[in-house]
């Protein structure tokens, strides 16, 4: 290899490095949930400030939500409850209820660009277990039994 070829090679390498560093600083777009609608045997719950979890659908019991607004819902599993808060969450909740949601994802401004005003956004996810879960499941079972006897 002559000096001219070596000089050309050295000039090209920094450009490739610059492209890589630029790509690593670009933020990926935010999706609150998997919109593909394919059936999944689990739902990944992707968090920003705490460990993420992947919960199997076979342990899923129900979704608790208010029909008046779309800013929160709680997923009930046999061993855990997952409280989801945000905005425009109806589509997210419905995808989970239909077992057609591979993931839900928490939003954080440092990770993603700002979503649109009408887009679903998950602002917080809270995992509930232990005594608080027992209280939630007891209330759920009592309500279910009351509906059966009516």
Residue, then its C-alpha position, 0 to 999 in steps of 0.5 A: x500500500x502506498x502513502x496516498x492509499x494510506x492517507x485516503x484510508x485515514x481520512x475516511x475513518x473519522x467520517x465513519x466514527x462521526x456517523x456512528x456517534x451521531x446515530x448513538x445520540x439520536x433518540x428513537x421515536x416513542x411508542x406507548x405500546x405494540x401496535x402490530x396487533x399480533x397475539x402474544x403469550x406475554x407482555x413486556x413492561x418496559x420501564x425507564x427508572x426501574x427494572x422492566x418485566x415480562x409477564x405471561x398472559x396466562x397469569x392475567x386476570x383483568x383490567x381495572x379502569x374508569x370508563x370516563x377517562x383514559x388516563x389510568x388503568x391497573x392490570x391484575x395478575x395472579x401475583x402482581x398488579x401493575x398500575x399504568x398512568x398517562x394520557x390517551x391510554x384507551x388503545x393501550x388498554x384494549x390491546x392488552x385486554x385482547x392479548x395483542x400487545x407485546x410491550x407497553x413502554x414508559x415515556x421519559x423526555x431524556x429517552x424519547x422525543x415529545x409525542x404528539x398531543x393525541x398520541x398515547x403516552x405512559x407517564x408512569x408504571x408502578x408494580x404492586x405486590x404483597x399486602x397491597x396486592x391482597x387488598x386489590x385482589x380481595x376487592x376484585x374477587x368480592x365484586x366478581x362474586x357480587x355480580x354472579x349472585x345478582 
